Amino acid sequence: MTSEKIKLLRDLMRVNPTLADTSFLVGVPRQCIEKWIKENYDMTFYEFRDAYLADLRKRLVNTATEQALSGENNTMLIFCLKNLCGWSDKKEVSGPGGTEIKLKYSIDSL
């Protein structure tokens, strides 16, 4: 594969493509892509893609965390608290032995 196609292949990994999509967009047969990755990285296509996505995920989490901690983006703060810290909008209520408690509300008409 040419250096231009290799650069395109690496760039495409950041959008989580399938092997079929990658083959079409790079203009190289699937087998050629799989062979090049195996020879150069000793990985499958999907391992190669996941390795490139790991760096992107790390940078996204860092950016989200920075925005949340800056105090200027409350939406990102709430998102990070829910997704990184396990916070939730709803409170689960359980009774003795962990049994579910169902509450019934009614409004009486006057």
C-alpha positions in Angstrom: 0.0 0.0 0.0 1.2 3.5 -0.7 2.0 6.0 2.1 -1.1 8.0 1.1 -3.4 5.0 1.5 -1.7 4.1 4.8 -2.4 7.6 6.1 -6.0 7.4 5.0 -6.3 3.9 6.6 -5.1 5.3 9.9 -7.3 8.4 9.7 -10.3 6.2 9.0 -9.8 4.2 12.2 -10.9 7.2 14.2 -14.5 6.8 12.9 -14.9 3.1 13.8 -15.3 1.8 10.2 -16.1 -1.8 9.2 -13.5 -3.6 7.1 -15.8 -3.4 4.1 -16.2 0.4 4.4 -12.4 0.8 4.9 -11.7 -1.3 1.8 -14.1 0.8 -0.2 -12.9 4.2 1.1 -9.2 3.4 0.8 -9.7 1.7 -2.6 -7.8 -1.5 -1.6 -9.1 -5.0 -1.3 -10.0 -6.3 2.2 -7.3 -9.0 2.1 -4.6 -6.4 1.3 -5.6 -4.3 4.3 -5.7 -7.3 6.6 -2.3 -8.5 5.3 -0.7 -5.1 5.7 -2.0 -4.8 9.3 -0.9 -8.3 10.1 2.6 -7.8 8.7 3.2 -4.4 10.3 1.3 -4.7 13.6 0.7 -8.4 14.1 -3.0 -7.6 14.7 -6.3 -8.3 13.1 -8.1 -5.4 11.4 -10.5 -5.0 14.4 -7.6 -5.1 16.9 -5.9 -2.4 14.9 -9.0 -0.3 14.7 -9.6 -0.7 18.5 -6.1 0.4 19.2 -6.6 3.6 17.3 -9.9 4.2 19.0 -8.4 3.8 22.4 -6.3 6.9 22.0 -9.4 8.8 20.7 -11.5 7.7 23.6 -8.8 8.8 26.1 -8.6 12.2 24.5 -12.4 12.6 24.5 -12.6 11.7 28.2 -9.8 14.1 29.0 -11.5 16.9 27.1 -14.9 16.2 28.7 -13.3 16.1 32.2 -11.5 19.4 31.5 -14.7 21.1 30.4 -16.6 19.7 33.4 -14.0 20.8 35.9 -13.7 24.3 34.4 -17.1 25.1 35.8 -18.2 26.7 32.5 -20.0 23.7 31.1 -22.6 22.4 33.5 -24.0 20.0 30.9 -20.6 18.3 30.6 -20.3 18.3 34.4 -23.6 16.4 34.7 -22.6 14.1 31.9 -19.3 13.2 33.5 -20.9 12.7 37.0 -23.4 10.3 35.5 -21.1 8.4 33.1 -17.8 8.5 35.0 -18.9 8.7 38.6 -22.1 6.6 38.4 -24.5 9.3 39.4 -28.2 9.0 38.4 -31.3 11.2 38.1 -33.5 8.6 39.7 -33.3 7.0 43.1 -34.1 3.3 43.4 -36.0 2.6 46.6 -36.2 -0.9 48.0 -37.7 -2.5 51.0 -36.6 -5.2 53.5 -34.5 -7.8 51.7 -34.1 -5.6 48.7 -37.7 -6.1 47.5 -39.0 -3.4 45.2 -41.4 -0.9 46.6 -44.1 0.4 44.3 -45.6 3.7 45.0 -49.1 4.6 43.8 -50.1 8.2 43.5 -53.6 9.5 43.0 -55.2 12.9 42.8 -58.6 13.2 44.3 -61.0 15.4 42.4 -62.6 18.2 44.4 
